[in-house]
């Protein structure tokens, strides 16, 4: 009898294992810890959104929608971008609904990156960027944000640009550092890219979470950048439904055409009733206009509670994250500290080193404050005891 065996394969991503987010969430569950690690809310979305989706389901809107997305939702997205940022995208040719922002980002990369191309990523960064680039056959060129402030270092970005640069990924508001790019930052980026053919992939999933009366400098506000950019956003982040995995990409028609060539084969389309529900829900713009104040109150509650602890607070300008320096508490490496914090103090966090390709250590961890007040207060009580 012939012995059965599993064929040998060569991994496309040999350096990739289980993400730290999965590891820390599992550890939090094991220890019954308050999970401030993975970035998702523990509160419900607006019941009106659920009602809108239910109405779509009961109304028979349950079959395939158009590949690029339900027209009403693309119209609503275009209207929102124009109202907030002053740029009008054609819903038919320049807006695509995606299965979340992560799918949007890999689709954009696969659409434009060829083997041997380079893509500039700014560290620390979301952990999907580099594997996406590698799957496209490209090479990630890592440029660190300035340690301590996490501001863009434009001298280093300029030095990283080369004839092989196909794209740069810009994330603002930034995960994990919670910093926000300024108008001057965007203008400087435009100056650097002006003589190049580099594409901007703008990860703007936290666009509605900018605090202290600052404004989100969407790439859409800057015509010179918008003309060469894929702009990515997330309904999951905006409307507290991360498990729905719905996002969108806005881009000029020529870029959108290439994006959709990949999109139609890696996901084809996105669930129909939720698209119709979102389109109806977005008719009331107050839902996203209220978000900065909603999350700023949570940020301020969390920061006030941490002020009584031995953690040193870093600025939190945007997103729903708060980074802290724990040097006064421990000299352990970041992942070891997070594991002990979860097991002994009962609060899960994410080490900032997980967002660097070389595991750069700064004794900084990231908390997520997109939680119910009672969740935050329970975590603060435990953290204050350290």
Order of alpha helices (4+ residues) and beta strands (2+ residues): alpha-beta-alpha-alpha-alpha-beta-alpha-beta-alpha-beta-alpha-beta-alpha-beta-alpha-beta-alpha-beta-alpha-alpha-alpha-alpha-beta-beta-alpha-beta-beta-beta-alpha
